[in-house]
Amino acid sequence: MYDVLDYASMAADRHRVDAYARALGKVVRPGDVVIDIGAGTGILSLLACRAGASRVYAIEPDDAIAVARENAVANGYADRITFIQDISTRVTPPETADVVVSDLHGVLPGYQGHLPTIIDARQRFLSPGGRLVPQQDALMMAAVSAADLHASHAGVADINGLDMQAARKLTVNTWSKTWLTSEQLLSKPRCWALLDYSEIDDSAIQGDVRLEFDRSGIAHGFGVWFESVLAKNVELSNAPGAPKLNYGNAYFPWPEPVEVQTGDVAHVLIQATLVRSDYVWRWETRILNGGREDAIDRQFSQSTFFGAPLCASRLRKCAPDYVPKLTEDGEIASMVLELMADGNSLGQVAKTIASRFPKRFSNWKAALDHIGELSRQYS
């Protein structure tokens, strides 16, 4: 989830906002119904109104929706925007939309529930012949020279004379957000996946790409970015060398630097698989001297699955034969949910909980502070 500074940063990104304003100006027709998914502070909803939408449904699970309501009033569009605080996959609007607009991806479109959300919205929200903004994303890749970035991932093996190899095994299997420059690219950019939102039906992403080095140097991994088509003749890109956007780029490290010559090739297989609420990334790399398949210089196999520390005791609690015993927090949560289900007010629930757990809560108001989150989450 984003925080208030994230929303402010996105709204202040003029290149992003200007591109969406142009796209909505082209796509939205007078009288259209628009659904804005992940509305945040409401800027895309406001732009849709300005473009001629007669009704906008702004869907946003975060409390930032309160700011969006204020912005709608300030700009004179409050009577045309219906605000819905929830996750879009749990929402059924009272009517279908002529346009569905969203900007849910972070650095890359493979971000949390972005693709399943778009697929669901296209299938349930969009009228026949309706339009999506954005229309598609091309995922691009190039090998990069980035010594400082690589050091932040791989330079934790020996710190002040201490062996930190256990940490290095995790960090070299983790990608990070950064801002690359065009001067750091050692190979020609290549497209490794094209996401057409009008027809995509799978949240997994995969690509197999051949990166040809057109410069000699030290390669430390590869950068990934997107090139979006928001509407006809309206594009938005976070490519290195393009106007700097809030999104940044993604840097995928290799375990070690590789000296390359012009004409060498990096063959990269990259996959992103949605697991629960986020993606597991896998990248397999072969460095070919002179581009020859029989001249493999280096070969790496990496995955963010190996970038997450695994605690045996926590994993044990997910085993099918594990018999859980509630902690005190678990007992409190269980009792709170049962009392809520019986129709008690939060004040009544808090008094009962304070009485049942006097060592934990000094009075019912302290209990009320604790159970408020359960109310926000489940009521």
Contacts in CASP RR format, 6 or more apart in sequence:
PFRMAT RR
TARGET T0000
AUTHOR 0000-0000-0000
METHOD contacts of the structure
MODEL  1
MYDVLDYASMAADRHRVDAYARALGKVVRPGDVVIDIGAGTGILSLLACR
AGASRVYAIEPDDAIAVARENAVANGYADRITFIQDISTRVTPPETADVV
VSDLHGVLPGYQGHLPTIIDARQRFLSPGGRLVPQQDALMMAAVSAADLH
ASHAGVADINGLDMQAARKLTVNTWSKTWLTSEQLLSKPRCWALLDYSEI
DDSAIQGDVRLEFDRSGIAHGFGVWFESVLAKNVELSNAPGAPKLNYGNA
YFPWPEPVEVQTGDVAHVLIQATLVRSDYVWRWETRILNGGREDAIDRQF
SQSTFFGAPLCASRLRKCAPDYVPKLTEDGEIASMVLELMADGNSLGQVA
KTIASRFPKRFSNWKAALDHIGELSRQYS
1 61 0 8 1.000
1 62 0 8 1.000
2 10 0 8 1.000
2 40 0 8 1.000
2 62 0 8 1.000
2 64 0 8 1.000
4 64 0 8 1.000
4 67 0 8 1.000
7 40 0 8 1.000
7 41 0 8 1.000
7 64 0 8 1.000
7 67 0 8 1.000
8 41 0 8 1.000
9 246 0 8 1.000
10 16 0 8 1.000
10 103 0 8 1.000
10 246 0 8 1.000
11 17 0 8 1.000
11 41 0 8 1.000
11 43 0 8 1.000
12 246 0 8 1.000
13 245 0 8 1.000
13 246 0 8 1.000
15 236 0 8 1.000
15 243 0 8 1.000
15 244 0 8 1.000
15 245 0 8 1.000
16 103 0 8 1.000
16 236 0 8 1.000
16 245 0 8 1.000
16 246 0 8 1.000
16 247 0 8 1.000
17 43 0 8 1.000
17 47 0 8 1.000
19 230 0 8 1.000
19 234 0 8 1.000
19 235 0 8 1.000
19 236 0 8 1.000
20 43 0 8 1.000
20 44 0 8 1.000
20 47 0 8 1.000
20 101 0 8 1.000
20 103 0 8 1.000
20 133 0 8 1.000
20 230 0 8 1.000
20 236 0 8 1.000
21 47 0 8 1.000
21 50 0 8 1.000
22 230 0 8 1.000
22 231 0 8 1.000
22 234 0 8 1.000
23 133 0 8 1.000
23 134 0 8 1.000
23 230 0 8 1.000
23 231 0 8 1.000
23 234 0 8 1.000
24 44 0 8 1.000
24 47 0 8 1.000
24 48 0 8 1.000
24 50 0 8 1.000
24 51 0 8 1.000
24 99 0 8 1.000
24 101 0 8 1.000
24 133 0 8 1.000
24 231 0 8 1.000
25 47 0 8 1.000
25 51 0 8 1.000
25 231 0 8 1.000
26 231 0 8 1.000
26 232 0 8 1.000
26 233 0 8 1.000
26 234 0 8 1.000
27 51 0 8 1.000
27 99 0 8 1.000
27 131 0 8 1.000
27 133 0 8 1.000
27 231 0 8 1.000
28 34 0 8 1.000
28 48 0 8 1.000
28 51 0 8 1.000
28 52 0 8 1.000
28 53 0 8 1.000
28 98 0 8 1.000
28 99 0 8 1.000
29 52 0 8 1.000
29 98 0 8 1.000
30 52 0 8 1.000
30 54 0 8 1.000
31 52 0 8 1.000
31 53 0 8 1.000
31 54 0 8 1.000
31 55 0 8 1.000
32 48 0 8 1.000
32 52 0 8 1.000
32 53 0 8 1.000
32 54 0 8 1.000
32 97 0 8 1.000
32 98 0 8 1.000
32 99 0 8 1.000
33 53 0 8 1.000
33 54 0 8 1.000
33 55 0 8 1.000
33 56 0 8 1.000
33 57 0 8 1.000
33 95 0 8 1.000
33 96 0 8 1.000
33 97 0 8 1.000
33 98 0 8 1.000
33 99 0 8 1.000
33 127 0 8 1.000
34 45 0 8 1.000
34 48 0 8 1.000
34 53 0 8 1.000
34 55 0 8 1.000
34 56 0 8 1.000
34 57 0 8 1.000
34 97 0 8 1.000
34 98 0 8 1.000
34 99 0 8 1.000
34 100 0 8 1.000
34 101 0 8 1.000
35 56 0 8 1.000
35 57 0 8 1.000
35 59 0 8 1.000
35 93 0 8 1.000
35 97 0 8 1.000
35 99 0 8 1.000
35 100 0 8 1.000
35 101 0 8 1.000
35 121 0 8 1.000
35 125 0 8 1.000
36 42 0 8 1.000
36 44 0 8 1.000
36 45 0 8 1.000
36 48 0 8 1.000
36 56 0 8 1.000
36 57 0 8 1.000
36 58 0 8 1.000
36 59 0 8 1.000
36 101 0 8 1.000
36 102 0 8 1.000
37 59 0 8 1.000
37 88 0 8 1.000
37 100 0 8 1.000
37 101 0 8 1.000
37 102 0 8 1.000
37 104 0 8 1.000
37 117 0 8 1.000
37 118 0 8 1.000
37 121 0 8 1.000
38 58 0 8 1.000
38 59 0 8 1.000
38 60 0 8 1.000
38 61 0 8 1.000
38 88 0 8 1.000
38 102 0 8 1.000
38 103 0 8 1.000
38 104 0 8 1.000
39 45 0 8 1.000
39 58 0 8 1.000
39 59 0 8 1.000
39 60 0 8 1.000
39 65 0 8 1.000
39 68 0 8 1.000
39 83 0 8 1.000
40 58 0 8 1.000
40 60 0 8 1.000
40 62 0 8 1.000
40 64 0 8 1.000
40 65 0 8 1.000
40 67 0 8 1.000
40 68 0 8 1.000
41 64 0 8 1.000
41 67 0 8 1.000
41 68 0 8 1.000
41 71 0 8 1.000
42 58 0 8 1.000
42 60 0 8 1.000
42 67 0 8 1.000
42 68 0 8 1.000
42 71 0 8 1.000
42 72 0 8 1.000
43 71 0 8 1.000
44 101 0 8 1.000
44 102 0 8 1.000
44 103 0 8 1.000
45 56 0 8 1.000
45 58 0 8 1.000
45 68 0 8 1.000
45 72 0 8 1.000
45 77 0 8 1.000
45 81 0 8 1.000
46 71 0 8 1.000
46 72 0 8 1.000
46 75 0 8 1.000
46 77 0 8 1.000
46 81 0 8 1.000
48 56 0 8 1.000
48 99 0 8 1.000
48 101 0 8 1.000
49 56 0 8 1.000
49 75 0 8 1.000
49 77 0 8 1.000
49 80 0 8 1.000
49 81 0 8 1.000
50 77 0 8 1.000
53 80 0 8 1.000
53 99 0 8 1.000
54 80 0 8 1.000
55 80 0 8 1.000
55 81 0 8 1.000
55 82 0 8 1.000
55 95 0 8 1.000
56 77 0 8 1.000
56 80 0 8 1.000
56 81 0 8 1.000
56 82 0 8 1.000
57 81 0 8 1.000
57 82 0 8 1.000
57 84 0 8 1.000
57 93 0 8 1.000
57 97 0 8 1.000
58 65 0 8 1.000
58 68 0 8 1.000
58 81 0 8 1.000
58 82 0 8 1.000
58 83 0 8 1.000
58 84 0 8 1.000
59 84 0 8 1.000
59 86 0 8 1.000
59 87 0 8 1.000
59 88 0 8 1.000
59 91 0 8 1.000
60 68 0 8 1.000
60 83 0 8 1.000
60 84 0 8 1.000
60 85 0 8 1.000
61 85 0 8 1.000
61 86 0 8 1.000
61 87 0 8 1.000
63 85 0 8 1.000
65 83 0 8 1.000
65 85 0 8 1.000
68 81 0 8 1.000
68 83 0 8 1.000
69 78 0 8 1.000
69 83 0 8 1.000
72 78 0 8 1.000
72 81 0 8 1.000
72 83 0 8 1.000
84 91 0 8 1.000
84 93 0 8 1.000
88 117 0 8 1.000
88 120 0 8 1.000
88 121 0 8 1.000
88 125 0 8 1.000
89 116 0 8 1.000
89 117 0 8 1.000
89 120 0 8 1.000
92 124 0 8 1.000
93 125 0 8 1.000
96 125 0 8 1.000
96 126 0 8 1.000
96 127 0 8 1.000
97 125 0 8 1.000
97 126 0 8 1.000
97 127 0 8 1.000
97 130 0 8 1.000
98 127 0 8 1.000
98 130 0 8 1.000
98 131 0 8 1.000
99 130 0 8 1.000
99 131 0 8 1.000
99 132 0 8 1.000
99 133 0 8 1.000
100 121 0 8 1.000
100 122 0 8 1.000
100 125 0 8 1.000
100 126 0 8 1.000
100 130 0 8 1.000
100 131 0 8 1.000
100 132 0 8 1.000
100 133 0 8 1.000
101 132 0 8 1.000
101 133 0 8 1.000
102 117 0 8 1.000
102 118 0 8 1.000
102 121 0 8 1.000
102 133 0 8 1.000
102 134 0 8 1.000
103 134 0 8 1.000
104 111 0 8 1.000
104 112 0 8 1.000
104 113 0 8 1.000
104 114 0 8 1.000
104 117 0 8 1.000
104 118 0 8 1.000
105 111 0 8 1.000
105 114 0 8 1.000
105 137 0 8 1.000
105 226 0 8 1.000
105 247 0 8 1.000
106 114 0 8 1.000
106 247 0 8 1.000
107 177 0 8 1.000
107 238 0 8 1.000
107 247 0 8 1.000
107 248 0 8 1.000
107 249 0 8 1.000
107 250 0 8 1.000
108 139 0 8 1.000
108 224 0 8 1.000
108 225 0 8 1.000
108 226 0 8 1.000
108 250 0 8 1.000
108 272 0 8 1.000
109 115 0 8 1.000
109 137 0 8 1.000
109 139 0 8 1.000
109 195 0 8 1.000
109 205 0 8 1.000
109 226 0 8 1.000
110 205 0 8 1.000
110 272 0 8 1.000
110 274 0 8 1.000
110 279 0 8 1.000
111 278 0 8 1.000
111 279 0 8 1.000
112 277 0 8 1.000
112 278 0 8 1.000
112 279 0 8 1.000
113 203 0 8 1.000
113 274 0 8 1.000
113 277 0 8 1.000
113 278 0 8 1.000
115 195 0 8 1.000
115 200 0 8 1.000
115 202 0 8 1.000
115 203 0 8 1.000
115 205 0 8 1.000
115 274 0 8 1.000
116 203 0 8 1.000
116 274 0 8 1.000
118 132 0 8 1.000
118 197 0 8 1.000
118 200 0 8 1.000
119 200 0 8 1.000
119 201 0 8 1.000
119 203 0 8 1.000
122 132 0 8 1.000
122 197 0 8 1.000
122 198 0 8 1.000
126 132 0 8 1.000
131 231 0 8 1.000
132 197 0 8 1.000
132 198 0 8 1.000
133 230 0 8 1.000
133 231 0 8 1.000
134 197 0 8 1.000
134 228 0 8 1.000
134 229 0 8 1.000
134 230 0 8 1.000
134 231 0 8 1.000
134 236 0 8 1.000
135 196 0 8 1.000
135 197 0 8 1.000
135 198 0 8 1.000
135 229 0 8 1.000
135 230 0 8 1.000
135 231 0 8 1.000
136 194 0 8 1.000
136 195 0 8 1.000
136 196 0 8 1.000
136 197 0 8 1.000
136 198 0 8 1.000
136 228 0 8 1.000
136 229 0 8 1.000
137 194 0 8 1.000
137 195 0 8 1.000
137 197 0 8 1.000
137 226 0 8 1.000
137 227 0 8 1.000
137 228 0 8 1.000
137 229 0 8 1.000
138 191 0 8 1.000
138 193 0 8 1.000
138 194 0 8 1.000
138 195 0 8 1.000
138 226 0 8 1.000
138 227 0 8 1.000
138 228 0 8 1.000
138 229 0 8 1.000
139 191 0 8 1.000
139 192 0 8 1.000
139 193 0 8 1.000
139 194 0 8 1.000
139 195 0 8 1.000
139 205 0 8 1.000
139 224 0 8 1.000
139 225 0 8 1.000
139 226 0 8 1.000
140 189 0 8 1.000
140 190 0 8 1.000
140 191 0 8 1.000
140 192 0 8 1.000
140 224 0 8 1.000
140 225 0 8 1.000
140 226 0 8 1.000
140 227 0 8 1.000
140 239 0 8 1.000
141 189 0 8 1.000
141 190 0 8 1.000
141 191 0 8 1.000
141 192 0 8 1.000
141 209 0 8 1.000
141 211 0 8 1.000
141 222 0 8 1.000
141 223 0 8 1.000
141 224 0 8 1.000
141 268 0 8 1.000
141 270 0 8 1.000
142 185 0 8 1.000
142 186 0 8 1.000
142 187 0 8 1.000
142 188 0 8 1.000
142 189 0 8 1.000
142 190 0 8 1.000
142 211 0 8 1.000
142 222 0 8 1.000
142 223 0 8 1.000
142 240 0 8 1.000
143 185 0 8 1.000
143 186 0 8 1.000
143 187 0 8 1.000
143 211 0 8 1.000
143 213 0 8 1.000
143 219 0 8 1.000
143 221 0 8 1.000
143 222 0 8 1.000
143 223 0 8 1.000
143 260 0 8 1.000
143 266 0 8 1.000
144 180 0 8 1.000
144 184 0 8 1.000
144 185 0 8 1.000
144 186 0 8 1.000
144 219 0 8 1.000
144 220 0 8 1.000
144 221 0 8 1.000
144 222 0 8 1.000
144 223 0 8 1.000
144 251 0 8 1.000
145 184 0 8 1.000
145 186 0 8 1.000
145 217 0 8 1.000
145 218 0 8 1.000
145 219 0 8 1.000
145 220 0 8 1.000
146 178 0 8 1.000
146 180 0 8 1.000
146 184 0 8 1.000
146 220 0 8 1.000
146 221 0 8 1.000
146 251 0 8 1.000
147 218 0 8 1.000
147 220 0 8 1.000
147 257 0 8 1.000
149 176 0 8 1.000
149 178 0 8 1.000
149 220 0 8 1.000
149 251 0 8 1.000
149 253 0 8 1.000
150 220 0 8 1.000
150 221 0 8 1.000
150 253 0 8 1.000
150 254 0 8 1.000
150 257 0 8 1.000
152 171 0 8 1.000
152 176 0 8 1.000
153 171 0 8 1.000
153 172 0 8 1.000
153 174 0 8 1.000
153 176 0 8 1.000
153 253 0 8 1.000
154 168 0 8 1.000
154 171 0 8 1.000
154 172 0 8 1.000
154 253 0 8 1.000
154 255 0 8 1.000
154 256 0 8 1.000
155 168 0 8 1.000
155 171 0 8 1.000
156 164 0 8 1.000
156 167 0 8 1.000
156 168 0 8 1.000
156 171 0 8 1.000
157 163 0 8 1.000
157 164 0 8 1.000
157 165 0 8 1.000
157 167 0 8 1.000
157 168 0 8 1.000
158 164 0 8 1.000
169 306 0 8 1.000
169 307 0 8 1.000
170 306 0 8 1.000
170 307 0 8 1.000
170 308 0 8 1.000
170 309 0 8 1.000
171 253 0 8 1.000
171 307 0 8 1.000
172 253 0 8 1.000
172 254 0 8 1.000
172 255 0 8 1.000
172 302 0 8 1.000
173 302 0 8 1.000
173 303 0 8 1.000
173 304 0 8 1.000
173 305 0 8 1.000
173 306 0 8 1.000
173 307 0 8 1.000
174 253 0 8 1.000
174 304 0 8 1.000
174 307 0 8 1.000
175 224 0 8 1.000
175 250 0 8 1.000
175 251 0 8 1.000
175 252 0 8 1.000
175 253 0 8 1.000
175 281 0 8 1.000
175 304 0 8 1.000
176 250 0 8 1.000
176 251 0 8 1.000
177 248 0 8 1.000
177 249 0 8 1.000
177 250 0 8 1.000
177 251 0 8 1.000
178 248 0 8 1.000
178 249 0 8 1.000
178 250 0 8 1.000
178 251 0 8 1.000
179 240 0 8 1.000
179 244 0 8 1.000
179 248 0 8 1.000
179 249 0 8 1.000
180 223 0 8 1.000
180 225 0 8 1.000
180 240 0 8 1.000
180 249 0 8 1.000
180 251 0 8 1.000
181 240 0 8 1.000
181 241 0 8 1.000
182 240 0 8 1.000
182 241 0 8 1.000
184 240 0 8 1.000
185 215 0 8 1.000
185 240 0 8 1.000
186 213 0 8 1.000
186 214 0 8 1.000
186 215 0 8 1.000
186 217 0 8 1.000
186 219 0 8 1.000
186 260 0 8 1.000
187 211 0 8 1.000
187 212 0 8 1.000
187 213 0 8 1.000
187 214 0 8 1.000
187 215 0 8 1.000
187 266 0 8 1.000
188 211 0 8 1.000
188 212 0 8 1.000
188 214 0 8 1.000
189 239 0 8 1.000
190 209 0 8 1.000
190 210 0 8 1.000
190 211 0 8 1.000
191 209 0 8 1.000
192 207 0 8 1.000
192 208 0 8 1.000
192 209 0 8 1.000
192 224 0 8 1.000
192 268 0 8 1.000
192 270 0 8 1.000
193 205 0 8 1.000
193 206 0 8 1.000
193 207 0 8 1.000
195 205 0 8 1.000
203 274 0 8 1.000
204 271 0 8 1.000
204 272 0 8 1.000
204 273 0 8 1.000
204 274 0 8 1.000
205 271 0 8 1.000
205 272 0 8 1.000
206 269 0 8 1.000
206 270 0 8 1.000
206 271 0 8 1.000
206 272 0 8 1.000
207 269 0 8 1.000
207 270 0 8 1.000
207 271 0 8 1.000
208 267 0 8 1.000
208 268 0 8 1.000
208 269 0 8 1.000
208 270 0 8 1.000
209 267 0 8 1.000
209 268 0 8 1.000
209 270 0 8 1.000
210 265 0 8 1.000
210 266 0 8 1.000
210 267 0 8 1.000
210 268 0 8 1.000
211 222 0 8 1.000
211 265 0 8 1.000
211 266 0 8 1.000
211 267 0 8 1.000
211 268 0 8 1.000
212 263 0 8 1.000
212 265 0 8 1.000
212 291 0 8 1.000
213 219 0 8 1.000
213 260 0 8 1.000
213 261 0 8 1.000
213 262 0 8 1.000
213 263 0 8 1.000
213 264 0 8 1.000
213 265 0 8 1.000
213 266 0 8 1.000
214 262 0 8 1.000
214 263 0 8 1.000
215 262 0 8 1.000
216 260 0 8 1.000
216 261 0 8 1.000
216 262 0 8 1.000
217 259 0 8 1.000
217 260 0 8 1.000
217 261 0 8 1.000
218 257 0 8 1.000
218 258 0 8 1.000
218 259 0 8 1.000
218 260 0 8 1.000
219 254 0 8 1.000
219 257 0 8 1.000
219 258 0 8 1.000
219 259 0 8 1.000
219 260 0 8 1.000
219 266 0 8 1.000
219 287 0 8 1.000
220 253 0 8 1.000
220 254 0 8 1.000
220 257 0 8 1.000
220 258 0 8 1.000
221 251 0 8 1.000
221 252 0 8 1.000
221 253 0 8 1.000
221 254 0 8 1.000
221 258 0 8 1.000
221 285 0 8 1.000
222 251 0 8 1.000
222 252 0 8 1.000
222 266 0 8 1.000
222 268 0 8 1.000
222 283 0 8 1.000
223 240 0 8 1.000
223 249 0 8 1.000
223 250 0 8 1.000
223 251 0 8 1.000
223 252 0 8 1.000
224 249 0 8 1.000
224 250 0 8 1.000
224 251 0 8 1.000
224 252 0 8 1.000
224 270 0 8 1.000
225 237 0 8 1.000
225 238 0 8 1.000
225 239 0 8 1.000
225 240 0 8 1.000
225 248 0 8 1.000
225 249 0 8 1.000
225 250 0 8 1.000
226 237 0 8 1.000
226 238 0 8 1.000
226 247 0 8 1.000
227 235 0 8 1.000
227 236 0 8 1.000
227 237 0 8 1.000
227 239 0 8 1.000
228 235 0 8 1.000
228 236 0 8 1.000
228 237 0 8 1.000
229 235 0 8 1.000
230 236 0 8 1.000
236 245 0 8 1.000
237 245 0 8 1.000
238 245 0 8 1.000
238 247 0 8 1.000
238 248 0 8 1.000
238 249 0 8 1.000
239 249 0 8 1.000
240 249 0 8 1.000
252 270 0 8 1.000
252 281 0 8 1.000
252 283 0 8 1.000
252 302 0 8 1.000
253 302 0 8 1.000
254 285 0 8 1.000
254 298 0 8 1.000
254 300 0 8 1.000
254 302 0 8 1.000
255 300 0 8 1.000
255 302 0 8 1.000
256 298 0 8 1.000
258 287 0 8 1.000
258 297 0 8 1.000
258 298 0 8 1.000
260 266 0 8 1.000
260 287 0 8 1.000
261 289 0 8 1.000
261 290 0 8 1.000
263 290 0 8 1.000
263 291 0 8 1.000
264 287 0 8 1.000
264 288 0 8 1.000
264 289 0 8 1.000
264 290 0 8 1.000
264 291 0 8 1.000
264 297 0 8 1.000
265 287 0 8 1.000
265 288 0 8 1.000
265 290 0 8 1.000
265 291 0 8 1.000
266 285 0 8 1.000
266 286 0 8 1.000
266 287 0 8 1.000
266 288 0 8 1.000
267 285 0 8 1.000
267 286 0 8 1.000
267 288 0 8 1.000
268 283 0 8 1.000
268 284 0 8 1.000
268 285 0 8 1.000
269 282 0 8 1.000
269 283 0 8 1.000
269 284 0 8 1.000
270 281 0 8 1.000
270 282 0 8 1.000
270 283 0 8 1.000
270 284 0 8 1.000
271 281 0 8 1.000
271 282 0 8 1.000
271 283 0 8 1.000
272 279 0 8 1.000
272 280 0 8 1.000
272 281 0 8 1.000
272 282 0 8 1.000
273 279 0 8 1.000
273 280 0 8 1.000
273 282 0 8 1.000
274 280 0 8 1.000
279 304 0 8 1.000
280 303 0 8 1.000
280 304 0 8 1.000
280 305 0 8 1.000
281 303 0 8 1.000
281 304 0 8 1.000
282 302 0 8 1.000
282 303 0 8 1.000
282 304 0 8 1.000
282 305 0 8 1.000
283 300 0 8 1.000
283 302 0 8 1.000
283 303 0 8 1.000
284 300 0 8 1.000
284 301 0 8 1.000
284 302 0 8 1.000
285 298 0 8 1.000
285 299 0 8 1.000
285 300 0 8 1.000
285 301 0 8 1.000
285 302 0 8 1.000
286 296 0 8 1.000
286 298 0 8 1.000
286 299 0 8 1.000
287 296 0 8 1.000
287 297 0 8 1.000
287 298 0 8 1.000
287 299 0 8 1.000
288 295 0 8 1.000
288 296 0 8 1.000
288 297 0 8 1.000
289 295 0 8 1.000
289 296 0 8 1.000
289 297 0 8 1.000
316 322 0 8 1.000
317 324 0 8 1.000
326 334 0 8 1.000
328 357 0 8 1.000
328 360 0 8 1.000
331 357 0 8 1.000
332 353 0 8 1.000
332 357 0 8 1.000
332 360 0 8 1.000
332 370 0 8 1.000
332 371 0 8 1.000
333 374 0 8 1.000
335 352 0 8 1.000
335 353 0 8 1.000
335 356 0 8 1.000
336 349 0 8 1.000
336 353 0 8 1.000
336 371 0 8 1.000
336 374 0 8 1.000
337 374 0 8 1.000
337 378 0 8 1.000
339 348 0 8 1.000
339 349 0 8 1.000
339 352 0 8 1.000
339 353 0 8 1.000
340 349 0 8 1.000
340 374 0 8 1.000
340 375 0 8 1.000
340 378 0 8 1.000
340 379 0 8 1.000
344 352 0 8 1.000
346 368 0 8 1.000
346 371 0 8 1.000
346 372 0 8 1.000
346 375 0 8 1.000
347 364 0 8 1.000
347 368 0 8 1.000
349 367 0 8 1.000
349 371 0 8 1.000
350 364 0 8 1.000
350 365 0 8 1.000
350 367 0 8 1.000
350 368 0 8 1.000
350 371 0 8 1.000
351 364 0 8 1.000
351 367 0 8 1.000
353 361 0 8 1.000
353 364 0 8 1.000
353 367 0 8 1.000
353 370 0 8 1.000
353 371 0 8 1.000
354 361 0 8 1.000
354 362 0 8 1.000
354 363 0 8 1.000
354 364 0 8 1.000
354 366 0 8 1.000
354 367 0 8 1.000
357 367 0 8 1.000
360 367 0 8 1.000
361 367 0 8 1.000
361 370 0 8 1.000
END
